[in-house]
Amino acid sequence: MKITKRAKREAKQLYRFCLVGGLLDENRVRQIVQRAVAISERDCPSILAHFLRLVKLDCAQRTATIESATPLPADLQTVVRTGLTRRYGPGLTTTFAERPELIGGMRIQVGCDVYDGSVRAGLEALEKSF
Amino acid sequence: MADLLKEIEAQIAGAKTIAAKQNVGVICEIGDGVAKIEGLTDAMLNEMIDLGNGVTGLALSLDETEVGVIILGDYTQVKEGGEARTTGKLLQVPVGKGLLGRVVNMLGEPVDGKGPIKSDKSYPVEKTAPGIIRRRSVSQPVQTGIMPIDAMIPIGRGQRELIIGDRATGKTTICIDTIISQARLNKAAEAAGDTEYRPLYCIYVAIGQKQSTIARVIAVLEETGAMPYTIIVASPASDSASNQYLAPFAGAAMGEWFMDNGMDALIVYDDLSKQAVAYRQVSLLLKRPSGREAFPGDVFYLHSRLLERAARVDEKYGNGSLTAMPIIETQAGDVSAYIPTNVISITDGQIFLETDLFYQGVRPAINVGISVSRVGSAAQLKAMKQVAGQLKGELAQFRELAAFAQFGSDLDAKTQAQIDRGKRIVEIFKQAQYNPIPVEIQVVVIWTVQNGYLDQVPVARVKEFQNKLTEYFTTRKSQLLAKIGREKALSDALKAELKAAADEFKQTWK
């Protein structure tokens, strides 16, 4: 679908309207989508497509994915969660996942930022240095 | 052994693993050497981006939600959905004397099969040009060995002289001749142990040319022994548009190293028309708005920032220089097209080559009337200035009179003499390719023309006369030539010696 500059600009305006205190308000997002679908203007699909993209990117920025080779104990999960909230502010969604190929250590991704302290990353860095 | 184990255990216990922060993105679109990456929020302009599988890219457009990256390696290795990460580094190429005699690609990697490059330094490809304070005016000549250029359109070290003309008019040949001439001068100075002579190293950047053409240039430079003083940066037509767009900048970085280290270098961009086309392709793929002839708005800046890097640096800053010889190919002699006018306005002069002259047998096919060198005369050898000062005017007069004489009207003796002299000057300026003439010989030949020694020689035999004269002076009057080269000016005593020698030759000439 071709998204025009105008559609991008309008999607951006709608996205801004959904922000409350710098955080995305889910209710507003829902309302906007419902209203836009109800109006069914010609440009609506492209505006909503770009709006969805902006919401997706925002969600990714507010989501922390913590991967480890073995499941993390509850106390360690709390420590990690607290540390991330301190760094990225409140409203961060944290998900913990198991990924055995990391061998050991942890890999945390928050939006575009990656903190890779896994054994696998260390080995890859060592391999590159040779 | 127990101690060793304890020591290792202690070291392991004390070791701290630090997880470095990385900025990543997801490749969401790839096409024709350009990738769009979602994420990479910390990416900088012109930063190298690791695209995985050993392929790197260069961040060229930073949009709100995505980054436009040009892929520098094999773009077939890059997959949609793959992870890309910032490196925090700008694009760099190896520099130094280790590159001399080598053929490299845009990344400075060898493509000549002669093993790895011996270089421990690298320079960023994009670098700000030297400022006003660091610069000084042009004062030393670049002896191209091409008589009409050295006599009438002299080039100085640090100058930017444009070579412009249609296809197959001898643009590359002029540059190759200049490179060969530098190699000969460098070699001669090395052999004579002349420590005062500043060698001029050459960089030839081939952009969008056929591989066979580049191979031919390399073969010529190797045959003439110019390769040890030359670096070739090859970005042939089969290279991606990104590589073709960046190749001149890589060459400029290599040349800048010589300039920054107090040495002189000459860089040939062959040619900037093709680079502009490659840049247009990259820009269109990056969805940048297009302007005149579909070129992006910053195509002038592309060439000006490249050519501004050529400079003569003040003695306080090392006294080095980088001379640029950009080439522009015109279509049907149209110099008023977008890219030619841009580059003409940036450079310090231009040498126009014409198809008509080429097919009339005037080679190099330089149109002296519209070719200029805006700063080079300050660097011209005094001896050459003395003999060639009036030449440009005489040739212009000749062209005007010759056009008038075509009507078949009777001419007075003075006009006829001017036409005859002009014909002889045109003849002596004809020169075979890959055969640069030493400046001392040029001075002698032009002096003989100016002093009427060729007036009685039939036009058809002027070249023969010139060859015999050159042979006579190189074999029997080499000391006189050396004296001209040493003194760099024609004193009265030298003129008298020159006259005696020319008279002696004239007597033997049949």
Interface residues (C-beta under 8 A of the other chain):
Chain A: R53 L54 L57 A60 G105 M106 I108 Q109 G111 C112 D113 V114 Y115 D116 G117 A121 G122
Chain B: T17 I18 A19 A20 K21 Q22 N23 V24 G25 E38 G39 L40 T41 D42 T65 R85
